[in-house]
Each structure stands twice: as structure tokens, then as C-alpha cells.
């Protein structure tokens, strides 16, 4: 069991998983911080799409 824990501790494959998790945490926090701005941009885009599709 101790050998398994030692190998797990020094295993570098898990570093990639930790990096991906940290990147996801940063992206989610940015989305939460800029939520209002992002929703306003998306709503404006859909309004333009709707208004221009009606003119066609």
C-alpha cells in the first residue's frame, strides 16, 4: 500500500488532470464574473439575427 501511494505521489500523469481542472475553474470564474456582459452580447446578437432574418 505504501509503495502504491509513493508511486501515485510521484506520478506525473496526474499533473495534466490538475492543469485541466485549474483551467476549467478559471474559465468558469470568468463566466461568472462577466455573466451580465455575456448575456447582453448574446441577446444583441440574437436580436440582430431576428431582425435581419425578417427582412429576407
PQR file with spaces between the fields and no chain letter, atoms N, CA, C, O and H, PARSE charges and radii, in Angstrom:
ATOM       1  N    UNK     1       0.831   -1.196    0.000 -0.4000 1.5000
ATOM       2  CA   UNK     1       0.000    0.000    0.000 -0.0000 2.0000
ATOM       3  C    UNK     1       0.874    1.258    0.000  0.5500 1.7000
ATOM       4  O    UNK     1       0.580    2.223   -0.705 -0.5500 1.4000
ATOM       5  N    UNK     2       1.935    1.240    0.785 -0.4000 1.5000
ATOM       6  CA   UNK     2       2.810    2.409    0.853 -0.0000 2.0000
ATOM       7  C    UNK     2       3.506    2.631   -0.491  0.5500 1.7000
ATOM       8  O    UNK     2       3.710    3.769   -0.914 -0.5500 1.4000
ATOM       9  H    UNK     2       2.174    0.456    1.358  0.4000 1.0000
ATOM      10  N    UNK     3       3.865    1.544   -1.150 -0.4000 1.5000
ATOM      11  CA   UNK     3       4.502    1.652   -2.459 -0.0000 2.0000
ATOM      12  C    UNK     3       3.532    2.262   -3.470  0.5500 1.7000
ATOM      13  O    UNK     3       3.927    3.081   -4.300 -0.5500 1.4000
ATOM      14  H    UNK     3       3.700    0.620   -0.807  0.4000 1.0000
ATOM      15  N    UNK     4       2.275    1.863   -3.398 -0.4000 1.5000
ATOM      16  CA   UNK     4       1.247    2.415   -4.285 -0.0000 2.0000
ATOM      17  C    UNK     4       1.093    3.913   -4.068  0.5500 1.7000
ATOM      18  O    UNK     4       1.028    4.673   -5.034 -0.5500 1.4000
ATOM      19  H    UNK     4       1.955    1.198   -2.724  0.4000 1.0000
ATOM      20  N    UNK     5       1.034    4.344   -2.820 -0.4000 1.5000
ATOM      21  CA   UNK     5       0.902    5.768   -2.521 -0.0000 2.0000
ATOM      22  C    UNK     5       2.131    6.549   -2.969  0.5500 1.7000
ATOM      23  O    UNK     5       2.011    7.677   -3.447 -0.5500 1.4000
ATOM      24  H    UNK     5       1.086    3.726   -2.036  0.4000 1.0000
ATOM      25  N    UNK     6       3.301    5.960   -2.817 -0.4000 1.5000
ATOM      26  CA   UNK     6       4.537    6.619   -3.255 -0.0000 2.0000
ATOM      27  C    UNK     6       4.535    6.782   -4.776  0.5500 1.7000
ATOM      28  O    UNK     6       4.871    7.850   -5.288 -0.5500 1.4000
ATOM      29  H    UNK     6       3.399    5.044   -2.428  0.4000 1.0000
ATOM      30  N    UNK     7       4.157    5.720   -5.496 -0.4000 1.5000
ATOM      31  CA   UNK     7       4.076    5.809   -6.951 -0.0000 2.0000
ATOM      32  C    UNK     7       3.025    6.813   -7.393  0.5500 1.7000
ATOM      33  O    UNK     7       3.235    7.556   -8.352 -0.5500 1.4000
ATOM      34  H    UNK     7       3.884    4.853   -5.079  0.4000 1.0000
ATOM      35  N    UNK     8       1.897    6.836   -6.700 -0.4000 1.5000
ATOM      36  CA   UNK     8       0.841    7.791   -7.029 -0.0000 2.0000
ATOM      37  C    UNK     8       1.313    9.223   -6.796  0.5500 1.7000
ATOM      38  O    UNK     8       1.000   10.109   -7.591 -0.5500 1.4000
ATOM      39  H    UNK     8       1.726    6.232   -5.921  0.4000 1.0000
ATOM      40  N    UNK     9       2.048    9.458   -5.737 -0.4000 1.5000
ATOM      41  CA   UNK     9       2.523   10.799   -5.403 -0.0000 2.0000
ATOM      42  C    UNK     9       3.503   11.333   -6.454  0.5500 1.7000
ATOM      43  O    UNK     9       3.478   12.520   -6.781 -0.5500 1.4000
ATOM      44  H    UNK     9       2.301    8.738   -5.091  0.4000 1.0000
ATOM      45  N    UNK    10       4.346   10.474   -6.971 -0.4000 1.5000
ATOM      46  CA   UNK    10       5.368   10.889   -7.934 -0.0000 2.0000
ATOM      47  C    UNK    10       4.937   10.683   -9.391  0.5500 1.7000
ATOM      48  O    UNK    10       5.714   10.942  -10.310 -0.5500 1.4000
ATOM      49  H    UNK    10       4.366    9.510   -6.705  0.4000 1.0000
ATOM      50  N    UNK    11       3.726   10.226   -9.597 -0.4000 1.5000
ATOM      51  CA   UNK    11       3.223   10.026  -10.956 -0.0000 2.0000
ATOM      52  C    UNK    11       2.927   11.377  -11.589  0.5500 1.7000
ATOM      53  O    UNK    11       2.184   12.180  -11.025 -0.5500 1.4000
ATOM      54  H    UNK    11       3.095   10.015   -8.850  0.4000 1.0000
ATOM      55  N    UNK    12       3.502   11.631  -12.752 -0.4000 1.5000
ATOM      56  CA   UNK    12       3.356   12.932  -13.400 -0.0000 2.0000
ATOM      57  C    UNK    12       2.178   12.987  -14.359  0.5500 1.7000
ATOM      58  O    UNK    12       1.880   14.056  -14.891 -0.5500 1.4000
ATOM      59  H    UNK    12       4.106   10.979  -13.211  0.4000 1.0000
ATOM      60  N    UNK    13       1.503   11.878  -14.595 -0.4000 1.5000
ATOM      61  CA   UNK    13       0.344   11.902  -15.472 -0.0000 2.0000
ATOM      62  C    UNK    13      -0.802   12.688  -14.858  0.5500 1.7000
ATOM      63  O    UNK    13      -1.607   13.270  -15.586 -0.5500 1.4000
ATOM      64  H    UNK    13       1.745   11.010  -14.163  0.4000 1.0000
ATOM      65  N    UNK    14      -0.889   12.717  -13.561 -0.4000 1.5000
ATOM      66  CA   UNK    14      -1.966   13.435  -12.895 -0.0000 2.0000
ATOM      67  C    UNK    14      -1.789   14.948  -13.002  0.5500 1.7000
ATOM      68  O    UNK    14      -2.740   15.695  -12.770 -0.5500 1.4000
ATOM      69  H    UNK    14      -0.235   12.245  -12.970  0.4000 1.0000
ATOM      70  N    UNK    15      -0.592   15.408  -13.348 -0.4000 1.5000
ATOM      71  CA   UNK    15      -0.351   16.847  -13.481 -0.0000 2.0000
ATOM      72  C    UNK    15      -1.222   17.411  -14.586  0.5500 1.7000
ATOM      73  O    UNK    15      -1.746   18.516  -14.442 -0.5500 1.4000
ATOM      74  H    UNK    15       0.180   14.801  -13.536  0.4000 1.0000
ATOM      75  N    UNK    16      -1.396   16.686  -15.690 -0.4000 1.5000
ATOM      76  CA   UNK    16      -2.251   17.139  -16.780 -0.0000 2.0000
ATOM      77  C    UNK    16      -3.689   17.300  -16.336  0.5500 1.7000
ATOM      78  O    UNK    16      -4.363   18.243  -16.750 -0.5500 1.4000
ATOM      79  H    UNK    16      -0.971   15.788  -15.807  0.4000 1.0000
ATOM      80  N    UNK    17      -4.166   16.401  -15.506 -0.4000 1.5000
ATOM      81  CA   UNK    17      -5.531   16.481  -14.995 -0.0000 2.0000
ATOM      82  C    UNK    17      -5.687   17.714  -14.118  0.5500 1.7000
ATOM      83  O    UNK    17      -6.695   18.416  -14.205 -0.5500 1.4000
ATOM      84  H    UNK    17      -3.618   15.635  -15.170  0.4000 1.0000
ATOM      85  N    UNK    18      -4.713   17.977  -13.287 -0.4000 1.5000
ATOM      86  CA   UNK    18      -4.763   19.149  -12.413 -0.0000 2.0000
ATOM      87  C    UNK    18      -4.751   20.427  -13.243  0.5500 1.7000
ATOM      88  O    UNK    18      -5.468   21.376  -12.925 -0.5500 1.4000
ATOM      89  H    UNK    18      -3.895   17.406  -13.216  0.4000 1.0000
ATOM      90  N    UNK    19      -3.957   20.462  -14.287 -0.4000 1.5000
ATOM      91  CA   UNK    19      -3.920   21.648  -15.150 -0.0000 2.0000
ATOM      92  C    UNK    19      -5.259   21.873  -15.822  0.5500 1.7000
ATOM      93  O    UNK    19      -5.725   23.010  -15.899 -0.5500 1.4000
ATOM      94  H    UNK    19      -3.375   19.691  -14.545  0.4000 1.0000
ATOM      95  N    UNK    20      -5.884   20.817  -16.309 -0.4000 1.5000
ATOM      96  CA   UNK    20      -7.190   20.948  -16.952 -0.0000 2.0000
ATOM      97  C    UNK    20      -8.228   21.440  -15.958  0.5500 1.7000
ATOM      98  O    UNK    20      -9.057   22.283  -16.299 -0.5500 1.4000
ATOM      99  H    UNK    20      -5.505   19.894  -16.247  0.4000 1.0000
ATOM     100  N    UNK    21      -8.196   20.928  -14.739 -0.4000 1.5000
ATOM     101  CA   UNK    21      -9.149   21.361  -13.715 -0.0000 2.0000
ATOM     102  C    UNK    21      -8.933   22.831  -13.384  0.5500 1.7000
ATOM     103  O    UNK    21      -9.902   23.575  -13.232 -0.5500 1.4000
ATOM     104  H    UNK    21      -7.522   20.243  -14.462  0.4000 1.0000
ATOM     105  N    UNK    22      -7.686   23.261  -13.270 -0.4000 1.5000
ATOM     106  CA   UNK    22      -7.415   24.674  -12.984 -0.0000 2.0000
ATOM     107  C    UNK    22      -7.886   25.576  -14.119  0.5500 1.7000
ATOM     108  O    UNK    22      -8.434   26.650  -13.868 -0.5500 1.4000
ATOM     109  H    UNK    22      -6.899   22.657  -13.393  0.4000 1.0000
ATOM     110  N    UNK    23      -7.679   25.156  -15.354 -0.4000 1.5000
ATOM     111  CA   UNK    23      -8.152   25.941  -16.494 -0.0000 2.0000
ATOM     112  C    UNK    23      -9.667   26.043  -16.477  0.5500 1.7000
ATOM     113  O    UNK    23     -10.215   27.117  -16.727 -0.5500 1.4000
ATOM     114  H    UNK    23      -7.234   24.284  -15.557  0.4000 1.0000
ATOM     115  N    UNK    24     -10.349   24.949  -16.186 -0.4000 1.5000
ATOM     116  CA   UNK    24     -11.810   24.975  -16.105 -0.0000 2.0000
ATOM     117  C    UNK    24     -12.297   25.892  -14.995  0.5500 1.7000
ATOM     118  O    UNK    24     -13.282   26.608  -15.172 -0.5500 1.4000
ATOM     119  H    UNK    24      -9.904   24.077  -15.983  0.4000 1.0000
ATOM     120  N    UNK    25     -11.622   25.877  -13.858 -0.4000 1.5000
ATOM     121  CA   UNK    25     -12.002   26.750  -12.750 -0.0000 2.0000
ATOM     122  C    UNK    25     -11.849   28.208  -13.145  0.5500 1.7000
ATOM     123  O    UNK    25     -12.711   29.026  -12.825 -0.5500 1.4000
ATOM     124  H    UNK    25     -10.822   25.295  -13.715  0.4000 1.0000
ATOM     125  N    UNK    26     -10.767   28.546  -13.836 -0.4000 1.5000
ATOM     126  CA   UNK    26     -10.557   29.927  -14.277 -0.0000 2.0000
ATOM     127  C    UNK    26     -11.622   30.329  -15.288  0.5500 1.7000
ATOM     128  O    UNK    26     -12.166   31.430  -15.200 -0.5500 1.4000
ATOM     129  H    UNK    26     -10.067   27.881  -14.096  0.4000 1.0000
ATOM     130  N    UNK    27     -11.932   29.460  -16.249 -0.4000 1.5000
ATOM     131  CA   UNK    27     -12.950   29.784  -17.244 -0.0000 2.0000
ATOM     132  C    UNK    27     -14.326   29.965  -16.619  0.5500 1.7000
ATOM     133  O    UNK    27     -15.055   30.892  -16.973 -0.5500 1.4000
ATOM     134  H    UNK    27     -11.490   28.566  -16.321  0.4000 1.0000
ATOM     135  N    UNK    28     -14.679   29.093  -15.699 -0.4000 1.5000
ATOM     136  CA   UNK    28     -15.982   29.208  -15.033 -0.0000 2.0000
ATOM     137  C    UNK    28     -16.054   30.481  -14.207  0.5500 1.7000
ATOM     138  O    UNK    28     -17.088   31.149  -14.194 -0.5500 1.4000
ATOM     139  H    UNK    28     -14.087   28.341  -15.410  0.4000 1.0000
ATOM     140  N    UNK    29     -14.977   30.826  -13.521 -0.4000 1.5000
ATOM     141  CA   UNK    29     -14.999   32.057  -12.734 -0.0000 2.0000
ATOM     142  C    UNK    29     -15.089   33.287  -13.638  0.5500 1.7000
ATOM     143  O    UNK    29     -15.753   34.259  -13.279 -0.5500 1.4000
ATOM     144  H    UNK    29     -14.138   30.283  -13.533  0.4000 1.0000
ATOM     145  N    UNK    30     -14.434   33.266  -14.801 -0.4000 1.5000
ATOM     146  CA   UNK    30     -14.559   34.390  -15.738 -0.0000 2.0000
ATOM     147  C    UNK    30     -15.981   34.509  -16.264  0.5500 1.7000
ATOM     148  O    UNK    30     -16.492   35.618  -16.416 -0.5500 1.4000
ATOM     149  H    UNK    30     -13.894   32.477  -15.093  0.4000 1.0000
ATOM     150  N    UNK    31     -16.616   33.395  -16.539 -0.4000 1.5000
ATOM     151  CA   UNK    31     -18.008   33.434  -16.989 -0.0000 2.0000
ATOM     152  C    UNK    31     -18.905   33.998  -15.897  0.5500 1.7000
ATOM     153  O    UNK    31     -19.810   34.783  -16.179 -0.5500 1.4000
ATOM     154  H    UNK    31     -16.201   32.494  -16.414  0.4000 1.0000
ATOM     155  N    UNK    32     -18.662   33.605  -14.664 -0.4000 1.5000
ATOM     156  CA   UNK    32     -19.488   34.119  -13.568 -0.0000 2.0000
ATOM     157  C    UNK    32     -19.256   35.612  -13.342  0.5500 1.7000
ATOM     158  O    UNK    32     -20.193   36.342  -13.020 -0.5500 1.4000
ATOM     159  H    UNK    32     -17.928   32.967  -14.435  0.4000 1.0000
ATOM     160  N    UNK    33     -18.031   36.063  -13.506 -0.4000 1.5000
ATOM     161  CA   UNK    33     -17.727   37.481  -13.309 -0.0000 2.0000
ATOM     162  C    UNK    33     -18.366   38.326  -14.404  0.5500 1.7000
ATOM     163  O    UNK    33     -18.944   39.377  -14.122 -0.5500 1.4000
ATOM     164  H    UNK    33     -17.270   35.470  -13.767  0.4000 1.0000
ATOM     165  N    UNK    34     -18.265   37.871  -15.655 -0.4000 1.5000
ATOM     166  CA   UNK    34     -18.755   38.656  -16.784 -0.0000 2.0000
ATOM     167  C    UNK    34     -20.097   38.147  -17.314  0.5500 1.7000
ATOM     168  O    UNK    34     -20.393   38.286  -18.501 -0.5500 1.4000
ATOM     169  H    UNK    34     -17.796   37.018  -15.884  0.4000 1.0000
ATOM     170  N    UNK    35     -20.901   37.560  -16.435 -0.4000 1.5000
ATOM     171  CA   UNK    35     -22.165   36.959  -16.839 -0.0000 2.0000
ATOM     172  C    UNK    35     -23.105   37.977  -17.476  0.5500 1.7000
ATOM     173  O    UNK    35     -23.698   37.701  -18.519 -0.5500 1.4000
ATOM     174  H    UNK    35     -20.660   37.447  -15.471  0.4000 1.0000
ATOM     175  N    UNK    36     -23.246   39.129  -16.875 -0.4000 1.5000
ATOM     176  CA   UNK    36     -24.176   40.134  -17.397 -0.0000 2.0000
ATOM     177  C    UNK    36     -23.738   40.634  -18.767  0.5500 1.7000
ATOM     178  O    UNK    36     -24.564   40.791  -19.666 -0.5500 1.4000
ATOM     179  H    UNK    36     -22.764   39.354  -16.027  0.4000 1.0000
ATOM     180  N    UNK    37     -22.447   40.883  -18.929 -0.4000 1.5000
ATOM     181  CA   UNK    37     -21.945   41.354  -20.216 -0.0000 2.0000
ATOM     182  C    UNK    37     -22.117   40.291  -21.299  0.5500 1.7000
ATOM     183  O    UNK    37     -22.480   40.606  -22.432 -0.5500 1.4000
ATOM     184  H    UNK    37     -21.776   40.755  -18.199  0.4000 1.0000
ATOM     185  N    UNK    38     -21.858   39.044  -20.951 -0.4000 1.5000
ATOM     186  CA   UNK    38     -22.001   37.971  -21.932 -0.0000 2.0000
ATOM     187  C    UNK    38     -23.454   37.778  -22.345  0.5500 1.7000
ATOM     188  O    UNK    38     -23.733   37.560  -23.524 -0.5500 1.4000
ATOM     189  H    UNK    38     -21.563   38.788  -20.030  0.4000 1.0000
ATOM     190  N    UNK    39     -24.379   37.853  -21.400 -0.4000 1.5000
ATOM     191  CA   UNK    39     -25.788   37.701  -21.757 -0.0000 2.0000
ATOM     192  C    UNK    39     -26.261   38.872  -22.612  0.5500 1.7000
ATOM     193  O    UNK    39     -27.074   38.681  -23.517 -0.5500 1.4000
ATOM     194  H    UNK    39     -24.152   38.030  -20.443  0.4000 1.0000
ATOM     195  N    UNK    40     -25.772   40.072  -22.345 -0.4000 1.5000
ATOM     196  CA   UNK    40     -26.147   41.228  -23.154 -0.0000 2.0000
ATOM     197  C    UNK    40     -25.633   41.071  -24.583  0.5500 1.7000
ATOM     198  O    UNK    40     -26.347   41.387  -25.534 -0.5500 1.4000
ATOM     199  H    UNK    40     -25.112   40.227  -21.610  0.4000 1.0000
ATOM     200  N    UNK    41     -24.425   40.595  -24.740 -0.4000 1.5000
ATOM     201  CA   UNK    41     -23.859   40.390  -26.079 -0.0000 2.0000
ATOM     202  C    UNK    41     -24.659   39.337  -26.838  0.5500 1.7000
ATOM     203  O    UNK    41     -24.979   39.529  -28.011 -0.5500 1.4000
ATOM     204  H    UNK    41     -23.844   40.338  -23.967  0.4000 1.0000
ATOM     205  N    UNK    42     -24.979   38.240  -26.187 -0.4000 1.5000
ATOM     206  CA   UNK    42     -25.728   37.170  -26.843 -0.0000 2.0000
ATOM     207  C    UNK    42     -27.125   37.650  -27.215  0.5500 1.7000
ATOM     208  O    UNK    42     -27.614   37.333  -28.299 -0.5500 1.4000
ATOM     209  H    UNK    42     -24.719   38.084  -25.234  0.4000 1.0000
ATOM     210  N    UNK    43     -27.773   38.408  -26.340 -0.4000 1.5000
ATOM     211  CA   UNK    43     -29.109   38.923  -26.648 -0.0000 2.0000
ATOM     212  C    UNK    43     -29.059   39.876  -27.828  0.5500 1.7000
ATOM     213  O    UNK    43     -29.944   39.833  -28.683 -0.5500 1.4000
ATOM     214  H    UNK    43     -27.376   38.666  -25.459  0.4000 1.0000
ATOM     215  N    UNK    44     -28.048   40.739  -27.902 -0.4000 1.5000
ATOM     216  CA   UNK    44     -27.914   41.649  -29.037 -0.0000 2.0000
ATOM     217  C    UNK    44     -27.694   40.884  -30.337  0.5500 1.7000
ATOM     218  O    UNK    44     -28.246   41.245  -31.376 -0.5500 1.4000
ATOM     219  H    UNK    44     -27.329   40.774  -27.208  0.4000 1.0000
ATOM     220  N    UNK    45     -26.906   39.854  -30.279 -0.4000 1.5000
ATOM     221  CA   UNK    45     -26.659   39.041  -31.478 -0.0000 2.0000
ATOM     222  C    UNK    45     -27.953   38.398  -31.951  0.5500 1.7000
ATOM     223  O    UNK    45     -28.247   38.415  -33.147 -0.5500 1.4000
ATOM     224  H    UNK    45     -26.457   39.561  -29.435  0.4000 1.0000
ATOM     225  N    UNK    46     -28.730   37.831  -31.036 -0.4000 1.5000
ATOM     226  CA   UNK    46     -29.982   37.197  -31.436 -0.0000 2.0000
ATOM     227  C    UNK    46     -31.001   38.218  -31.936  0.5500 1.7000
ATOM     228  O    UNK    46     -31.790   37.910  -32.829 -0.5500 1.4000
ATOM     229  H    UNK    46     -28.492   37.818  -30.065  0.4000 1.0000
ATOM     230  N    UNK    47     -30.998   39.421  -31.378 -0.4000 1.5000
ATOM     231  CA   UNK    47     -31.888   40.468  -31.882 -0.0000 2.0000
ATOM     232  C    UNK    47     -31.525   40.834  -33.314  0.5500 1.7000
ATOM     233  O    UNK    47     -32.408   40.993  -34.156 -0.5500 1.4000
ATOM     234  H    UNK    47     -30.357   39.671  -30.652  0.4000 1.0000
ATOM     235  N    UNK    48     -30.232   40.968  -33.597 -0.4000 1.5000
ATOM     236  CA   UNK    48     -29.794   41.279  -34.962 -0.0000 2.0000
ATOM     237  C    UNK    48     -30.145   40.165  -35.926  0.5500 1.7000
ATOM     238  O    UNK    48     -30.585   40.427  -37.045 -0.5500 1.4000
ATOM     239  H    UNK    48     -29.514   40.839  -32.913  0.4000 1.0000
ATOM     240  N    UNK    49     -29.953   38.923  -35.502 -0.4000 1.5000
ATOM     241  CA   UNK    49     -30.283   37.785  -36.355 -0.0000 2.0000
ATOM     242  C    UNK    49     -31.776   37.785  -36.649  0.5500 1.7000
ATOM     243  O    UNK    49     -32.184   37.581  -37.793 -0.5500 1.4000
ATOM     244  H    UNK    49     -29.595   38.711  -34.592  0.4000 1.0000
ATOM     245  N    UNK    50     -32.586   38.011  -35.635 -0.4000 1.5000
ATOM     246  CA   UNK    50     -34.031   38.007  -35.819 -0.0000 2.0000
ATOM     247  C    UNK    50     -34.477   39.145  -36.726  0.5500 1.7000
ATOM     248  O    UNK    50     -35.293   38.934  -37.623 -0.5500 1.4000
ATOM     249  H    UNK    50     -32.255   38.176  -34.706  0.4000 1.0000
ATOM     250  N    UNK    51     -33.963   40.328  -36.512 -0.4000 1.5000
ATOM     251  CA   UNK    51     -34.387   41.465  -37.326 -0.0000 2.0000
ATOM     252  C    UNK    51     -33.923   41.320  -38.771  0.5500 1.7000
ATOM     253  O    UNK    51     -34.658   41.688  -39.688 -0.5500 1.4000
ATOM     254  H    UNK    51     -33.300   40.500  -35.783  0.4000 1.0000
ATOM     255  N    UNK    52     -32.726   40.793  -38.993 -0.4000 1.5000
ATOM     256  CA   UNK    52     -32.239   40.626  -40.356 -0.0000 2.0000
ATOM     257  C    UNK    52     -32.876   39.450  -41.056  0.5500 1.7000
ATOM     258  O    UNK    52     -32.990   39.454  -42.282 -0.5500 1.4000
ATOM     259  H    UNK    52     -32.130   40.494  -38.249  0.4000 1.0000
ATOM     260  N    UNK    53     -33.297   38.438  -40.310 -0.4000 1.5000
ATOM     261  CA   UNK    53     -33.994   37.304  -40.954 -0.0000 2.0000
ATOM     262  C    UNK    53     -35.403   37.692  -41.357  0.5500 1.7000
ATOM     263  O    UNK    53     -35.945   37.124  -42.305 -0.5500 1.4000
ATOM     264  H    UNK    53     -33.205   38.435  -39.314  0.4000 1.0000
ATOM     265  N    UNK    54     -36.011   38.643  -40.665 -0.4000 1.5000
ATOM     266  CA   UNK    54     -37.344   39.111  -41.039 -0.0000 2.0000
ATOM     267  C    UNK    54     -37.310   39.929  -42.315  0.5500 1.7000
ATOM     268  O    UNK    54     -38.294   39.970  -43.053 -0.5500 1.4000
ATOM     269  H    UNK    54     -35.571   39.105  -39.895  0.4000 1.0000
ATOM     270  N    UNK    55     -36.189   40.577  -42.583 -0.4000 1.5000
ATOM     271  CA   UNK    55     -36.098   41.403  -43.783 -0.0000 2.0000
ATOM     272  C    UNK    55     -35.834   40.575  -45.048  0.5500 1.7000
ATOM     273  O    UNK    55     -35.975   41.084  -46.160 -0.5500 1.4000
ATOM     274  H    UNK    55     -35.389   40.544  -41.983  0.4000 1.0000
ATOM     275  N    UNK    56     -35.455   39.316  -44.884 -0.4000 1.5000
ATOM     276  CA   UNK    56     -35.151   38.472  -46.054 -0.0000 2.0000
ATOM     277  C    UNK    56     -36.381   37.890  -46.615  0.5500 1.7000
ATOM     278  O    UNK    56     -36.322   37.154  -47.600 -0.5500 1.4000
ATOM     279  H    UNK    56     -35.340   38.903  -43.981  0.4000 1.0000
